[in-house]
Structures are given as structure tokens and as C-alpha cells.
Amino acid sequence: MSFITLATSADLVCAVTASALSVLGSGIIILLNLRFKEYRKNFFRHLVFILSIYDATVSFLFMIPGTSSNGFCQFQGYFLVYAAVLPVYVSVCIAIITYLNVVKRWPKKKLKSLFNKMLIISNLVGLIIMFFSIGFAEAVSFPNTNWCFIKGRAILGTFYATIWISIIVSFVLYLLIVRKIRSIYNEIEQLVDLKDKRRKTENLKVQIRMSTIPLSLFFTWGIASVRRFREIFWENPNQIDTLNLLQSLTNPMQGLLDCFVFVIFSSYSRQKFKEIICCLEPEERKMSTEVDTDSRL
């Protein structure tokens, strides 16, 4: 067996494994939202639920080898452009919503209306980029990959530029959010009313969890961007090396990372998930009834 065949097989194993784990992670978040009414009523969980749907879609596409037919290869190559940018766009929308909630103190009713509008705009921008790629790029399957994607410097530059602009905007917004949270914590420490202190502290935990989203975007798109940038300007795109395997492992992983943050590292969500898989009796959460339900993330 040639080195290319071995490397391509390893690339496929990495891609399918990472994608399957990410689909599983996104699926857990989606399942919790569908199963429990309190999740559906929680505005912040609703944002993560929407993000998980897009995460699962792009991860599922990474699981399917794109060389079965020319027609499917073109479909996968072009649709993957739309599917890949949407989780990033939705993430920046969540960053904006969180910033307006924490720093500007917008009411949730106004934030819900704004998010719905931004979601529509994000889908439209994603479709525009997809149709632009259909007109100016070619969907191909390189020998060193197991899925089809677009080929062409201009469109790849546009694709990755919009992704990194979104990531940088999200990161800057969350820096501002974290700075605000620190000042709020200082104010909370001065409170005498313990119930009020606990309620406000629990609410801030939501925003802290949301602020980890840009870190997952850096992780999932960092290696892929380095590889594509090097591929476009310096080296043969058919070359097989470690970056290929690293991209296959990291690029589809946002769904799994979000599952760690919003389920595995959340005692409330872990308990709810145990109720599903272990048939446990529901347990009442031991916390004040005055605590905002949005804090249970």
C-alpha cells in the first residue's frame, strides 16, 4: 500500500471520528432542548440549540466521502461553503446578543427579535457566498482529502476572510463582556442580601459560558486556515502532511466543544442528561426560586 493511500486512509479515519463525535455532542444539546420544557423556554439555551443544529449539519457533511460521484462532489463542495460559515456567523450573532445583554442591559424580548433578524441575515450572506462560489470556483476532490471543497484563490480568500472577521469580532466582544462581568462581580461582593447576591452570581455564569465560543472557533478554524493559506500561495494542494490530519481532527469539532462547555461542565445539564439515559427520577434543583431560569446553563 502506497504512502498516499495510507495517509488518505488516516485522514478519512480522523475526519469521520472527529465528525461523529461532534455530531454526537451537538445531538446531546439538541436532545436536551427537545426533551425538557425548561430548556426550550430558556433564551440562552435556545441560542446554543440553534448553533448546535448548524454544527451538526457541517460535521455530518465531513463524515461523507465526496468521491462517490461527480454530482455529489459538486453538491458537497458548494453546500459545504454555506454549511461551514453558518456556525461562525451564528456564533458572532450570539456574541452580539450577549454583549447587548451584559453590557448594554437590553431586555430579552428585544434581544429575541434582534437575534431572529440576524439569523435571517446570516443565512442570506451564507447563501450569497455559496452562489458566488458556484459562479467563480470549482468544486473538486483533491487526492489527499476525503470530501469535496471549492478550488480557487479568490473565493477561498473571501470564504476565510469572512470567517476570521467574524471570529475576531466575537473575540473582541467577549473581552468587553468579561471586563464588564468582572466589574459586576465586584458590585455583587458588596451586596448584603444573600438571595439577591446568589441570583446575580448565577446569572453571570451564563455569560461566562457563552464567552468560550470564540475559543472553540479559534480551535476549529486555526489549523484549517493555516493549511489553506499555505496551500494557496506556496505548496501543492495534493501534498499530504500532518496539517491534513490536524485539520481533519479539528475542523468538524465545534459541536463536541460546545457539548463540553454547555453539558459536561454544567452540573444541571449533566443531571438532565442522566435522567434521559439512566431513567433517573427528576430531581428538583436546590436553588432559590428567585434565580432567573436563564442562569441554568
N, C-alpha and C positions, 0 to 999 in steps of 0.2 A: 504494500500500500504506500503510495507516494506521500511526501510531506504535505502537499496541498490538500490531499484527501483527508489525512489525519487532522490537519489544522481546521479544515472546514467542518469536520465532524465534531471537533471540540467546540467550535464556535456555535454550532447548532445546539449542542447539549447545554452550553452556557445560556444561550438565548431562551431556549424552551424552559429550562429550570427557573431562571430569574423571572420570566414572564408568568409562569404558572404560579409561583409564589406571590407575585404581585396581584394576579387575578384573585387568588385566594384571600389576600389581605383586603383588597377592595370589596370582595364579596362579603367578608365579615362585617364591614362597615355598612354595606347596603342591607344585609340581612337584619342587623340590629335596628336600622331605621324602619324597615318594613314590619318587623315583628312587634316593636314596642311603641305605643302611642306617645309616650313622653319624649321619645327621640324625634318623632315627626313634628311635635309641637315646639321643639327647641330650635330657634333660629340658627344658631351657630352650627348645630349638628346637621341642619338642613344644608348649609353651605358645604360642609365636608361630604355629605351624601352626594351632592351634585358633582363635586370634584372626583369622588370615587367612581362614579359612572364613567366619566371620561378616562380616568386612569385604567379602569378595567378594559375599556374598548381598545386603547392603544396597546396595552400589554397582550391582549388576545391576538391582535394583528401580528405582534412579534413572534408569536408561537407558531405561526403557519408559514412553512417554507414557500417562497414565492416563485418557484421554478416549475410548478406543475403545468402551467400553460401560459402562452403569451398574453391572452386576455386577462387572466387572473393577475399576472405580474403587473400589467398596466393599472388594473384596478387597485391593487395593493400599493403600488408605488405612489400613485396620486392621492388616494384616500388617506394614506399614512401621513401625508403632509398636513391634511386637515385634522386628523385624529391626534397627531403629536403636539400640535400647537395649542389645542384647546385646553388641556390640563394646565398649561403655563398661563394662558390668558385668564382662565378661571381663578388661578392662584393669585394673580395680580388684582383681580376683582375683589377677592376675599381680603387681600391686604388693604385695599382702599376702604372697604366696608369696616374692617377692624379699626383702621386709623380714625375714621369718622366717628365710630362708636366710642373709642377710648379717649382720643384727644379732643375731638370737636363735640362730643356728647350728643350726637344725633339720636333721635328716638328710633326704636326698632321698626315702627311702621314705615317711616321714611326710608330707612335703610333697605327694607324688603323691596320697596318699589324701585329704588335705585339699582339694587342687585339684579332684578329681573330685566331691567333695561340694558344693563351692562352685559348680561348673559346673551341677550339677543345680538348686541353689537359684536361680542366676541365670536359668536358663531358666523356672523356675516363676514368678519375680517378673515376668519379661518377659511371660509368658502372662497373668498376673493383670492387668497394666496394659493389655494388649491387649483382654481381655474387659471390663474396666472401661470402656474407650473405646467398645466396641461398645454398651454399655448406656447411656452418658451423653454420647456425642458423635456427630457426623455426619461420615461420610467424603465429602468433596467435592473437586471440582477447580476451583480458582479460575481466572479468565480469565488471570491473569498467571503461572501455573505450568504445568508440563507433566507433573506427576504428582499423584496424589490423596493427600490427607492429612486428618487429623481437624480438625474445627472446634468450638471451644468453649473458653471461658476456663479452666474448672475442670480439664478433662482435660489441656489444654496446659500449665497450670501444674504439674500433677502430673508430666507427662512430662519437662518441662525441669528441674524440681526434683530428680528422681532422678538425672538426667544430671549436673547440676552438683555435687550432693553426692558422687557417685562420682568426678568429676574432682578435686574439692578433696581428698578423702581420698587419692587416688592421688598427688597433688602433695605433700601433707604427708609421706606415707610415703617417697617418693623423696628428699625433703630429708633425712630421717633416714638414709636409706641412703647418700646421698652424703657426709654428715658422717661416717658410720662408715667408708666407703671411704677417706676422707682419713686417718683415724687408722690404718687398716690399712696404707696406703701408707707412712706414717711408720715403722711397725714393720718393714715389708719392707726399707726402706732400710738398716736396721741389720743385716740378715742377711749372713752371710759365705758360706754355701753358695749358689753361683750357680744351681744347678739348682732348689733349693727357692725361691729368690727369683724365678726366671723362672716357675715353676709358679704361684705365688701371684699374680704380676702378671697372668698370662694369665687366671686365673680371675676377677679383678676386672674385666676388660674386659667380661665377660658382663653384670655388674650395671650397668656404666656404660651399655651399650647399652639395657638394659631401662628405665633411668631416663629415657629420652627419650620414652616412650609418653605420659605426661601432656601433653607439649608438643604432640604431634600431636592430642590430644583438644582442647586449647585452640584449635588452629588450625581444626579441622573443625567445632567447635560454637560458636565465638565469634560469627561473623557470623550464623549461623542463629538464635542466641539473641537477639541484638540486634534482628534483623528481626522475629522473632515477638513479642518483648516490645513493641516499638513498634506492631506490627500489632494486637495485642490491645487495648492501652489507649489509643492515640491516633489511629491513622490507618486509612483504608480498606484492607482486605486486598487489594483489587483493584488498588491503586496499583502502578505499575511504576517502579522506580528502580534505582540502582546496587547497592543491597543485594541485590536479587533475583539479579542476575548474580553477585555475590560469593558468595552462598550456594550458587548452582548450581555454582560453581567449587570451593568449599572443603568443603562438607558431605560429598561422597562420597569424599574424598581420603585417608582414613586408610590404606587398603591400599597406596597408592602411597608414602606417607610411611614406612610400615613397611618397604617394599621398599628404600628408600634406606638406612635405618638398618641393616637386617639382611642386605642382599645387596650393594648398590652400595658401601657404605662398609666392607664386610668383604672383605678380600683372599681369605680362604678360600672364602667363598661365591661370589665373582666367578670364581674358578678353577673351582669345581664347575659353575657355570652355563656357562662356556666349554666345559667338557667335553661338555655336552649339545648346545649349539647349533653348535659347531665340530668335533665329533667328535675332540676332542683326547685324547691318551693320558693316563690318570690319572697325576698326579704325587704322589709322596709328600710330605707336608708336612714341611718341615725344622724340626722342633722336637723337644724331648726326649720320650721315650716316657712319662716320668713326668707330663707335663702332663695334667691332667684333661680328658677329651674335652668336658666341658661348657664349656670355655673357647673352643672353636672356634665362635664365633657371629658 
